[in-house]
Amino acid sequence: MKYKYLSDKFDIQAVSDLSLFLSHDSLLIIAKDSNGEVIGGESISEVDLQETLDSNDLLKSNPDTAKLWVHNDHFNLVPGVIFDHNQAATYLNFSSSLVQSEAHEVFSESLDSNNLHLVGAVDKHTADVFKKILPKISFGHAGSLALDYLFQKKTDYLGQEIFVIAEEGYVYLAAFSSQELKLFNRFGVDNTEDLLKYLFVAFEQLNFDRNYCKVNLIGDLSALNTNLVELQPYFKNLIPITPRANTTYHTGAERIQETQRLETYWTF
């Protein structure tokens, strides 16, 4: 299933940058002009990757820059004081299934004024498929964008705050205590029970109080087969929020925010 979101005066020749967000079976494409404003995008579900790369007009636009942000479980957080880029694959093996530099494209992003690095990976086959059509492409983990968004306002957080950031069938779950990150992970969620399970574990591990902790919901809950009505009885401060935005749009292209994806509001 494909949905296109083009600006009223869209011109394929004006595409200067592409941000691509790849999940297990979906691809979100955001196209920007040379001024960094979004001029178009496309949301593709149940994606046949090779067919999409061969036929998609935005991917054929020959942008000056492009970056593939992957949503997967190959990531780990490393404190800045001990981070060594040469050990990136080693860091990943502490929390992920075996990652080898020969079989994976390994990358990292600096966060929170270099206090933290997120190391991620994507398999070489997927990376090479994108490189064939976008030779200048770079790679990053989409969890970096989520964390960058969360870190920007951490000094405003209450003593206990949890953030649930939804994508199709998965969530990023982040927890802050006294404005410090205590938990960040990605989980598969198919229904209300799944989401509650991970939230309850986080509350128990961090000794959070359900009558006090603020639980922030970002994204489309229907993508998780749940809804606000089913979740509300369990938390006193359950707040659905529209993300702050640092992304600007040409008229018409802002309709891509109908997907409710954080990536359509926040640029890292």
C-alpha positions as CSV (number, residue, x, y, z in Angstrom):
1,M,0.0,0.0,0.0
2,K,1.4,3.4,-1.0
3,Y,0.5,6.9,0.0
4,K,2.1,10.0,-1.7
5,Y,2.3,13.4,-0.1
6,L,3.5,16.0,-2.5
7,S,3.6,19.8,-2.2
8,D,1.3,21.8,-4.3
9,K,4.1,22.9,-6.6
10,F,6.2,19.7,-6.4
11,D,9.1,19.5,-8.8
12,I,11.2,16.3,-8.9
13,Q,14.2,18.3,-10.0
14,A,14.1,20.3,-6.7
15,V,14.8,17.2,-4.6
16,S,18.2,17.7,-2.9
17,D,18.0,15.3,0.1
18,L,16.2,12.1,0.9
19,S,15.6,10.7,4.4
20,L,14.5,7.1,4.3
21,F,13.1,5.2,7.2
22,L,13.1,1.4,6.9
23,S,11.2,-0.9,9.2
24,H,10.6,-4.6,8.9
25,D,8.0,-4.3,6.1
26,S,7.6,-0.5,5.5
27,L,9.5,2.4,4.0
28,L,8.9,6.1,4.7
29,I,10.5,8.5,2.3
30,I,10.9,12.2,3.0
31,A,12.2,14.5,0.3
32,K,13.7,18.0,0.9
33,D,14.8,20.8,-1.2
34,S,18.2,22.6,-1.0
35,N,16.8,24.8,1.8
36,G,16.0,21.8,3.9
37,E,12.2,22.2,3.5
38,V,10.1,19.1,2.9
39,I,8.6,19.1,-0.6
40,G,7.2,15.6,-0.7
41,G,7.1,12.1,0.7
42,E,5.8,8.6,0.4
43,S,4.7,6.0,2.9
44,I,4.9,2.4,1.6
45,S,3.7,-0.6,3.6
46,E,4.2,-4.3,2.8
47,V,7.2,-3.1,0.8
48,D,8.9,-5.2,-1.8
49,L,12.3,-3.5,-1.4
50,Q,13.8,-4.3,-4.7
51,E,10.7,-3.5,-6.7
52,T,10.4,-0.2,-4.8
53,L,14.0,0.8,-5.4
54,D,13.7,0.0,-9.1
55,S,10.5,2.0,-9.7
56,N,10.1,4.8,-7.1
57,D,10.4,8.2,-8.6
58,L,11.7,9.9,-5.4
59,L,14.5,7.4,-5.1
60,K,15.4,8.1,-8.7
61,S,15.6,11.8,-8.2
62,N,19.4,11.8,-7.9
63,P,19.6,13.8,-4.6
64,D,22.8,15.5,-3.4
65,T,22.6,13.6,-0.1
66,A,20.6,10.7,1.3
67,K,20.4,8.8,4.5
68,L,18.8,5.5,5.4
69,W,17.5,5.3,9.0
70,V,16.8,1.8,10.1
71,H,14.3,0.6,12.7
72,N,15.7,-2.7,13.9
73,D,17.0,-4.4,17.1
74,H,20.7,-4.0,16.2
75,F,21.6,-1.1,18.4
76,N,23.3,-0.3,21.7
77,L,24.0,2.9,23.8
78,V,27.6,3.6,24.8
79,P,28.7,6.4,27.2
80,G,30.7,9.0,25.5
81,V,33.6,8.7,27.9
82,I,34.4,5.2,26.8
83,F,33.2,5.3,23.2
84,D,35.7,4.1,20.6
85,H,34.5,4.1,17.0
86,N,36.8,1.1,16.2
87,Q,34.9,-1.0,18.7
88,A,31.4,-0.3,17.3
89,A,30.7,-3.9,16.3
90,T,31.9,-5.1,19.7
91,Y,29.5,-2.8,21.5
92,L,26.6,-4.1,19.5
93,N,27.3,-7.7,20.5
94,F,26.6,-6.8,24.1
95,S,22.9,-6.3,23.4
96,S,22.0,-7.6,20.0
97,S,22.3,-10.9,18.0
98,L,25.8,-11.4,16.6
99,V,26.9,-8.5,14.4
100,Q,30.0,-8.9,12.3
101,S,31.5,-6.0,10.4
102,E,31.9,-8.4,7.4
103,A,28.2,-9.0,7.2
104,H,26.8,-5.7,8.5
105,E,27.1,-2.0,7.9
106,V,28.0,-0.6,11.3
107,F,27.4,3.1,12.2
108,S,27.0,5.4,15.1
109,E,25.4,8.8,16.1
110,S,26.5,11.2,18.8
111,L,23.8,12.3,21.2
112,D,23.3,14.7,24.1
113,S,26.4,16.8,23.5
114,N,28.6,13.7,23.0
115,N,27.5,12.2,26.4
116,L,26.1,9.2,24.6
117,H,26.5,7.3,21.4
118,L,24.0,5.1,19.7
119,V,25.7,2.3,17.7
120,G,23.6,0.5,15.1
121,A,23.9,-1.8,12.2
122,V,22.0,-3.0,9.1
123,D,22.8,-6.2,7.1
124,K,25.2,-5.7,4.1
125,H,22.7,-7.0,1.6
126,T,20.1,-4.3,2.5
127,A,22.9,-1.6,2.6
128,D,24.2,-2.7,-0.8
129,V,20.7,-2.6,-2.4
130,F,20.4,1.0,-1.4
131,K,23.9,1.9,-2.4
132,K,23.3,0.7,-6.0
133,I,20.6,3.3,-6.5
134,L,21.9,6.0,-4.1
135,P,25.7,5.8,-4.2
136,K,26.1,8.7,-1.7
137,I,23.8,7.2,0.9
138,S,24.8,7.1,4.6
139,F,23.2,5.1,7.4
140,G,21.9,5.7,10.9
141,H,19.6,4.0,13.4
142,A,16.2,5.6,13.8
143,G,16.5,5.3,17.6
144,S,19.0,8.1,17.4
145,L,16.3,10.5,16.1
146,A,13.9,9.5,18.9
147,L,16.6,10.1,21.5
148,D,17.6,13.4,20.0
149,Y,14.0,14.5,20.2
150,L,13.7,13.4,23.8
151,F,17.0,14.9,25.0
152,Q,16.2,18.4,23.7
153,K,13.6,19.1,26.5
154,K,14.8,16.7,29.2
155,T,15.4,19.6,31.7
156,D,11.6,20.2,31.6
157,Y,10.6,16.6,32.5
158,L,9.0,15.6,35.8
159,G,10.8,13.4,38.2
160,Q,9.4,10.3,36.5
161,E,8.5,10.3,32.8
162,I,8.0,7.5,30.2
163,F,7.7,8.0,26.5
164,V,6.1,5.5,24.1
165,I,7.0,6.2,20.5
166,A,4.9,4.0,18.1
167,E,5.8,2.6,14.7
168,E,4.1,-0.2,12.9
169,G,4.1,-3.1,15.3
170,Y,6.9,-1.8,17.5
171,V,7.5,0.9,20.1
172,Y,10.6,2.7,21.4
173,L,10.2,2.9,25.1
174,A,12.2,5.5,27.0
175,A,12.2,6.4,30.7
176,F,13.6,9.4,32.5
177,S,14.1,9.7,36.2
178,S,15.2,13.1,37.6
179,Q,15.7,14.2,34.0
180,E,18.3,11.4,33.3
181,L,17.7,8.6,30.8
182,K,17.3,5.3,32.6
183,L,15.8,3.1,29.9
184,F,15.7,3.0,26.2
185,N,14.7,0.0,24.1
186,R,12.6,-1.2,21.2
187,F,9.9,-3.9,21.6
188,G,7.4,-5.7,19.3
189,V,3.8,-4.8,20.2
190,D,0.8,-6.5,18.7
191,N,-1.9,-5.5,21.2
192,T,-2.8,-3.7,24.4
193,E,-1.5,-6.6,26.5
194,D,1.9,-6.5,24.9
195,L,2.3,-2.7,25.5
196,L,1.1,-3.0,29.1
197,K,3.5,-5.8,29.8
198,Y,6.5,-3.7,28.8
199,L,5.2,-0.6,30.6
200,F,4.6,-2.6,33.8
201,V,8.1,-4.1,33.7
202,A,9.6,-0.6,33.2
203,F,7.6,0.7,36.2
204,E,8.7,-2.2,38.4
205,Q,12.4,-2.1,37.4
206,L,12.6,1.7,37.9
207,N,10.3,1.8,41.0
208,F,8.1,4.3,39.2
209,D,4.7,5.3,40.7
210,R,1.7,4.8,38.3
211,N,-0.1,7.6,40.2
212,Y,2.7,10.0,39.6
213,C,4.7,9.1,36.5
214,K,3.8,10.9,33.3
215,V,3.3,8.5,30.4
216,N,3.7,10.3,27.0
217,L,2.2,8.6,23.9
218,I,3.6,9.6,20.5
219,G,2.4,8.1,17.2
220,D,-0.5,6.1,15.9
221,L,-1.7,3.7,18.6
222,S,-3.8,1.8,16.0
223,A,-0.4,0.7,14.5
224,L,-0.1,-1.3,17.8
225,N,-3.6,-2.6,17.8
226,T,-4.4,-0.6,20.9
227,N,-6.1,2.7,21.8
228,L,-6.2,5.3,24.6
229,V,-9.5,4.0,26.1
230,E,-7.9,0.6,26.7
231,L,-4.8,2.1,28.3
232,Q,-6.3,4.8,30.4
233,P,-7.5,2.7,33.4
234,Y,-3.9,1.7,34.2
235,F,-2.2,5.2,34.5
236,K,-3.2,8.4,36.1
237,N,-1.1,10.6,33.9
238,L,-1.4,9.1,30.4
239,I,-0.9,11.9,27.8
240,P,-1.1,11.6,24.0
241,I,1.1,14.3,22.6
242,T,1.7,15.8,19.2
243,P,5.5,16.1,18.8
244,R,7.3,19.4,18.7
245,A,8.5,20.1,15.2
246,N,11.8,21.3,13.8
247,T,10.9,20.3,10.3
248,T,9.4,22.8,7.8
249,Y,7.1,22.0,4.8
250,H,6.1,23.4,1.5
251,T,2.3,23.8,1.3
252,G,0.7,20.5,0.8
253,A,3.6,18.3,1.8
254,E,2.7,18.6,5.5
255,R,0.0,16.0,4.9
256,I,2.6,13.3,5.5
257,Q,2.2,14.1,9.2
258,E,-1.1,12.3,8.9
259,T,1.0,9.1,9.4
260,Q,1.7,10.4,13.0
261,R,5.3,9.2,12.6
262,L,7.9,11.2,14.7
263,E,10.1,11.3,11.7
264,T,7.7,13.7,10.0
265,Y,8.0,16.2,12.8
266,W,11.7,15.9,13.9
267,T,14.9,16.1,11.9
268,F,18.1,14.9,13.5
